[in-house]
C-alpha cells in the first residue's frame, strides 16, 4: 500500500488528516512523507528547543498578567516569580523539552523571569489614565 492510499484510508476513517492544510504541512509531505505520517497521523511529539520553550513560557506569563489586568488586578513584581514558576511547571508537564542539566534549566528559568520583568508594566492603569488625560488637556489648550 502506498503512503497516499494509506492517508486516504486514514482520512476516511478519521476525517482529520486533511482538515487543515498549511504550507509547512505540504512542505514536510514533499520533503519526507514518513516524517509527515509520524507528525500528523501518528502524532509524535518532538521536543522543543530550550529557546522555543522559554518563548512559550514567557508568552504564557504575559498572557496571565494581561488577563489579570483585564479583570482589574495589576500584577506586581512580587507576584512575578510565582507566575513564572507556575507557568514553567505547567509547560514542563505538557511540552517535552530537554535541558543539559539542572543548572542549564535554572539558567533558562531565570531568563524567563528577566524577560517577563522587562515587559511587566511599571505603573498601574490609574496612573496611565491620569497621564493620558493630562496629555489630552495639554493638546486641547494648545490647539
C-alpha positions as CSV (number, residue, x, y, z in Angstrom):
1,X,0.0,0.0,0.0
2,X,1.4,3.4,-0.9
3,X,1.5,6.3,1.6
4,X,-1.2,8.1,-0.4
5,X,-3.5,5.2,-0.2
6,X,-2.8,4.9,3.5
7,X,-3.5,8.6,4.0
8,X,-6.8,8.4,2.0
9,X,-7.8,5.5,4.1
10,X,-7.0,7.4,7.3
11,X,-8.9,10.4,6.1
12,X,-12.0,8.3,5.5
13,X,-11.7,6.8,9.0
14,X,-10.9,10.0,11.0
15,X,-11.6,12.9,8.7
16,X,-8.8,14.9,10.4
17,X,-5.6,14.5,8.4
18,X,-6.6,16.7,5.6
19,X,-9.0,19.0,7.6
20,X,-6.2,21.6,7.8
21,X,-3.6,22.1,5.0
22,X,-0.8,24.6,5.5
23,X,2.4,25.4,3.6
24,X,4.5,23.8,6.4
25,X,2.5,20.6,6.2
26,X,2.8,20.4,2.4
27,X,6.5,21.2,2.6
28,X,7.0,18.3,5.1
29,X,5.0,16.0,2.9
30,X,7.1,16.8,-0.1
31,X,10.4,16.6,1.8
32,X,9.6,13.4,3.7
33,X,6.2,11.6,3.6
34,X,7.3,9.4,6.5
35,X,8.0,12.4,8.7
36,X,4.6,13.8,7.7
37,X,3.0,10.5,8.8
38,X,4.8,10.5,12.1
39,X,4.0,14.1,12.9
40,X,0.4,14.4,11.7
41,X,-1.0,10.9,11.7
42,X,0.9,9.1,14.4
43,X,1.0,12.5,16.4
44,X,4.6,12.0,17.5
45,X,5.7,14.9,19.6
46,X,9.2,16.3,19.1
47,X,11.0,18.0,22.0
48,X,11.1,21.8,21.9
49,X,14.4,23.6,21.9
50,X,15.1,25.4,25.1
51,X,14.8,28.8,23.3
52,X,11.3,27.9,22.0
53,X,10.3,26.6,25.4
54,X,11.4,29.9,27.0
55,X,9.4,31.8,24.5
56,X,6.3,29.7,25.2
57,X,6.6,30.2,28.9
58,X,7.2,33.9,28.6
59,X,4.1,34.2,26.4
60,X,2.1,32.2,29.0
61,X,3.3,34.5,31.9
62,X,2.5,37.7,29.9
63,X,-1.0,36.4,28.9
64,X,-1.7,35.7,32.6
65,X,-0.6,39.2,33.6
66,X,-2.9,40.8,31.0
67,X,-5.8,38.6,31.9
68,X,-5.4,39.7,35.4
69,X,-5.2,43.3,34.2
70,X,-8.4,42.9,32.3
71,X,-10.0,41.6,35.5
72,X,-8.9,44.7,37.3
73,X,-5.8,43.4,39.1
74,X,-2.4,44.9,38.3
75,X,0.4,42.4,38.8
76,X,3.3,43.4,41.0
77,X,7.0,42.4,40.8
78,X,6.5,40.4,44.0
79,X,3.9,38.1,42.2
80,X,6.1,37.6,39.1
81,X,8.3,34.7,40.4
82,X,5.2,32.8,41.3
83,X,3.7,33.3,37.9
84,X,6.9,32.2,36.2
85,X,7.2,29.1,38.5
86,X,3.6,28.1,37.8
87,X,3.9,28.6,34.0
88,X,7.2,26.8,33.9
89,X,5.8,23.7,35.7
90,X,2.7,23.6,33.6
91,X,4.8,23.8,30.4
92,X,7.2,21.1,31.7
93,X,4.2,18.8,32.2
94,X,2.6,19.5,28.7
95,X,5.6,20.2,26.4
96,X,8.6,18.0,26.1
97,X,11.9,19.9,26.4
98,X,15.3,18.6,27.4
99,X,18.0,20.7,29.1
100,X,21.6,19.7,29.5
101,X,21.4,19.6,33.3
102,X,19.6,21.3,36.3
103,X,21.8,24.4,36.1
104,X,21.0,24.8,32.4
105,X,17.3,24.6,33.2
106,X,17.7,27.1,36.0
107,X,19.5,29.5,33.7
108,X,16.6,29.4,31.2
109,X,14.0,29.7,34.0
110,X,15.9,32.9,35.2
111,X,15.8,34.1,31.6
112,X,12.0,33.8,31.6
113,X,11.9,35.8,34.8
114,X,14.2,38.5,33.3
115,X,12.1,38.7,30.1
116,X,8.8,38.9,32.0
117,X,10.2,41.6,34.3
118,X,11.1,43.6,31.2
119,X,7.5,43.5,30.0
120,X,5.7,43.9,33.3
121,X,4.1,47.3,33.4
122,X,5.9,49.5,35.9
123,X,2.8,51.6,36.8
124,X,-0.8,50.8,37.4
125,X,-3.7,51.6,35.0
126,X,-4.9,54.6,37.0
127,X,-1.5,56.3,36.6
128,X,-1.7,55.7,32.8
129,X,-5.2,57.1,32.6
130,X,-4.2,60.2,34.6
131,X,-1.1,60.7,32.4
132,X,-3.2,60.3,29.3
133,X,-5.8,62.8,30.5
134,X,-3.0,65.3,31.2
135,X,-1.8,64.9,27.6
136,X,-5.3,65.5,26.3
137,X,-5.6,68.7,28.4
138,X,-2.3,70.0,27.0
139,X,-3.4,69.2,23.4
140,X,-6.8,70.9,23.8
141,X,-5.2,74.1,25.2
142,X,-2.5,74.3,22.6
143,X,-4.9,73.9,19.6
